[in-house]
Amino acid sequence: MADPIRVLIVDDHPVYRDGLRGLIERAPDLELVGEAETGVEAVTVAARTRPAIVLMDLRMPEMSGIEATRRIVQADPGVGVLVLTMSEDDDSLFAAMRAGARGYIPKDADAEELLRAIRAAALGEAIFGASIATRMMSFFAGGARSSNAFPELTERELEILEQIAAGRSNAEIGQRLGIAPKTVRNHVANVLNKLEVADRSQAIVRAREAGMGGGEPRG
């Protein structure tokens, strides 16, 4: 008999955590190895318990699920992070994927869909809820063009440029990506320098010419 799939739950809502715990404990091929309420705690618990799958909320205190995902995957590239969230906005979705998440499932997914996602992610598959798959395909069809347009930028700097192109302030960027304001300022300065532009408005023009920042800015 194969070893059970080791699962870590990360969510700051106790009621939702309770539901996930019950689901995992009832599944004979899954094993709950830990729980965390914040992004910081998630990174610590993941390092200690070495889960195969992390069920990750995006919006949490102390550190966002996106940054927690990035750190967990950097420490253990084999771990599969499944993002569970009520938010399906494109920015959160794409940022989670770039951070290394293996899938993105709405919190209102039924139990069978979630169990299938856990088992598939444990096999190395990329998993998206039905409502998300089409947007992901469109993103990767156009996202590669955007990235190739600025090969001098790091992945993080591309994320920052996308946020700038969407018209967001440094404070909004920091909140969305889960990084400190000073770190955002440093990244913005690097982006402007590498693009050889004088200010954010010129960076926006360059980015939008490359197909980045489409749509209206979101608050």
C-alpha positions as CSV (number, residue, x, y, z in Angstrom):
1,M,0.0,0.0,0.0
2,A,1.3,3.4,-0.9
3,D,2.2,5.9,1.8
4,P,-0.6,8.5,2.4
5,I,-0.3,11.9,0.9
6,R,1.0,14.3,3.5
7,V,-1.1,17.5,3.6
8,L,-0.6,20.8,5.4
9,I,-3.6,23.2,5.8
10,V,-2.9,27.0,5.8
11,D,-5.9,29.3,6.5
12,D,-6.7,31.9,9.0
13,H,-10.4,31.0,9.3
14,P,-11.0,28.3,11.9
15,V,-14.3,27.2,10.5
16,Y,-12.9,26.6,7.0
17,R,-9.8,24.9,8.5
18,D,-12.1,22.6,10.5
19,G,-13.9,21.6,7.3
20,L,-10.7,20.8,5.5
21,R,-9.4,18.9,8.4
22,G,-12.5,16.7,8.5
23,L,-12.2,16.1,4.7
24,I,-8.6,15.0,4.9
25,E,-9.1,12.8,8.0
26,R,-11.9,10.9,6.3
27,A,-9.8,10.2,3.2
28,P,-7.8,7.0,3.7
29,D,-5.0,8.0,1.3
30,L,-4.4,11.4,2.9
31,E,-2.6,12.3,6.2
32,L,-2.9,15.7,7.9
33,V,0.6,16.7,9.1
34,G,0.0,20.2,10.3
35,E,-2.0,23.4,10.2
36,A,-1.0,27.1,10.1
37,E,-3.0,30.4,10.5
38,T,-0.5,32.8,9.0
39,G,1.9,32.9,6.1
40,V,4.9,33.1,8.5
41,E,3.6,30.1,10.4
42,A,3.0,28.2,7.1
43,V,6.7,28.5,6.1
44,T,7.9,27.3,9.5
45,V,5.4,24.4,9.7
46,A,6.2,23.3,6.1
47,A,9.9,23.2,6.9
48,R,9.2,21.0,9.9
49,T,6.6,18.6,8.6
50,R,7.7,18.3,4.9
51,P,4.2,17.9,3.4
52,A,3.6,16.7,-0.1
53,I,0.7,19.1,-0.6
54,V,0.0,22.5,1.0
55,L,-3.6,23.9,0.9
56,M,-2.9,27.6,0.9
57,D,-5.1,30.6,1.6
58,L,-4.0,33.8,-0.2
59,R,-5.1,36.5,2.2
60,M,-3.6,36.1,5.7
61,P,-2.0,38.2,8.4
62,E,1.8,38.7,8.7
63,M,2.6,37.3,5.2
64,S,0.4,36.7,2.2
65,G,-0.2,33.2,0.8
66,I,1.7,34.3,-2.3
67,E,4.9,35.1,-0.5
68,A,4.5,32.0,1.7
69,T,4.1,29.9,-1.4
70,R,7.2,31.4,-2.9
71,R,9.3,30.6,0.2
72,I,7.9,27.1,0.7
73,V,8.6,26.1,-2.9
74,Q,12.0,27.7,-2.9
75,A,12.9,25.5,0.2
76,D,11.3,22.4,-1.3
77,P,10.6,22.5,-5.0
78,G,8.9,19.1,-4.8
79,V,6.0,20.4,-2.7
80,G,2.7,21.0,-4.4
81,V,0.9,24.1,-3.3
82,L,-2.8,24.3,-4.0
83,V,-4.2,27.8,-3.6
84,L,-7.7,27.9,-2.1
85,T,-9.5,31.2,-2.2
86,M,-12.7,33.0,-2.7
87,S,-10.9,35.6,-4.9
88,E,-10.5,34.7,-8.6
89,D,-9.1,38.0,-9.7
90,D,-6.4,37.6,-12.4
91,D,-3.6,39.3,-10.5
92,S,-3.9,36.9,-7.5
93,L,-4.1,33.9,-9.8
94,F,-1.1,34.8,-11.9
95,A,1.0,35.9,-8.9
96,A,0.3,32.6,-7.2
97,M,1.3,30.6,-10.3
98,R,4.5,32.6,-10.6
99,A,5.2,32.0,-7.0
100,G,5.3,28.3,-7.7
101,A,1.7,27.1,-6.9
102,R,0.7,23.9,-8.6
103,G,-3.0,24.7,-8.7
104,Y,-5.7,27.2,-7.9
105,I,-9.1,26.0,-6.6
106,P,-12.1,28.1,-5.5
107,K,-13.0,27.7,-1.9
108,D,-16.5,26.8,-2.9
109,A,-15.3,23.7,-4.8
110,D,-17.1,20.6,-3.6
111,A,-15.3,17.9,-1.6
112,E,-14.8,15.5,-4.5
113,E,-13.2,18.3,-6.7
114,L,-10.9,19.2,-3.9
115,L,-9.9,15.6,-3.2
116,R,-9.2,15.0,-6.9
117,A,-7.1,18.2,-7.0
118,I,-5.0,17.0,-4.0
119,R,-4.4,13.6,-5.5
120,A,-3.6,15.0,-9.0
121,A,-1.2,17.7,-7.6
122,A,0.6,15.0,-5.6
123,L,1.3,13.3,-8.9
124,G,2.9,16.5,-10.2
125,E,-0.1,17.7,-12.3
126,A,-1.1,21.4,-12.5
127,I,-4.7,21.8,-11.3
128,F,-7.2,24.6,-12.0
129,G,-10.8,24.9,-11.1
130,A,-13.1,24.8,-14.1
131,S,-13.8,28.6,-13.8
132,I,-10.1,29.3,-13.9
133,A,-8.7,27.1,-16.6
134,T,-9.7,29.3,-19.6
135,R,-8.1,32.4,-18.0
136,M,-4.9,30.5,-17.3
137,M,-4.6,29.4,-20.9
138,S,-5.1,32.9,-22.1
139,F,-2.6,34.2,-19.7
140,F,0.2,31.8,-20.7
141,A,-0.6,32.4,-24.4
142,G,0.1,36.2,-23.9
143,G,2.2,36.1,-20.7
144,A,5.2,34.6,-22.5
145,R,5.2,37.5,-24.9
146,S,5.2,40.0,-22.1
147,S,8.0,38.3,-20.3
148,N,10.2,38.0,-23.4
149,A,9.8,41.7,-24.0
150,F,11.9,42.5,-20.9
151,P,14.5,39.7,-20.6
152,E,16.6,42.0,-18.4
153,L,14.0,41.9,-15.6
154,T,13.9,39.2,-12.9
155,E,10.6,37.4,-12.2
156,R,9.9,39.7,-9.3
157,E,10.7,42.8,-11.3
158,L,8.2,41.6,-14.0
159,E,5.6,41.2,-11.3
160,I,6.3,44.8,-10.1
161,L,6.1,46.1,-13.7
162,E,2.8,44.4,-14.2
163,Q,1.4,46.1,-11.1
164,I,2.8,49.4,-12.3
165,A,1.2,48.9,-15.7
166,A,-2.1,48.3,-13.9
167,G,-1.8,51.8,-12.3
168,R,-1.2,50.6,-8.8
169,S,0.7,52.6,-6.1
170,N,3.6,51.2,-4.2
171,A,1.4,50.6,-1.2
172,E,-1.1,48.6,-3.3
173,I,1.7,46.6,-4.9
174,G,3.2,45.8,-1.5
175,Q,-0.2,44.6,-0.2
176,R,-0.9,42.5,-3.2
177,L,2.5,40.8,-3.3
178,G,3.0,40.6,0.4
179,I,6.3,42.6,0.5
180,A,7.4,45.6,2.5
181,P,7.0,49.2,1.1
182,K,10.8,49.7,1.1
183,T,11.3,46.5,-0.9
184,V,8.7,47.7,-3.4
185,R,10.5,51.0,-3.8
186,N,13.8,49.2,-4.4
187,H,12.2,47.0,-7.0
188,V,10.5,49.9,-8.8
189,A,13.8,51.8,-8.9
190,N,15.5,48.7,-10.4
191,V,12.7,48.4,-13.0
192,L,13.0,52.0,-14.1
193,N,16.8,51.8,-14.3
194,K,16.8,48.6,-16.3
195,L,14.1,49.9,-18.7
196,E,16.0,53.2,-19.0
197,V,12.9,55.3,-18.4
198,A,12.7,58.4,-16.3
199,D,9.5,57.7,-14.3
200,R,6.5,55.4,-13.8
201,S,4.5,56.9,-16.6
202,Q,7.1,55.9,-19.2
203,A,7.4,52.5,-17.7
204,I,3.6,52.1,-18.0
205,V,3.8,53.0,-21.7
206,R,6.6,50.4,-22.3
207,A,4.7,47.7,-20.4
208,R,1.4,48.3,-22.1
209,E,3.1,48.2,-25.5
210,A,4.2,44.7,-24.5
211,G,0.7,43.7,-23.6
212,M,1.0,44.0,-19.8
213,G,-1.4,45.6,-17.4
214,G,-4.5,45.1,-19.5
215,G,-7.9,46.0,-18.0
216,E,-8.9,48.5,-15.4
217,P,-6.9,48.8,-12.2
218,R,-8.5,47.0,-9.2
219,G,-8.5,48.3,-5.7
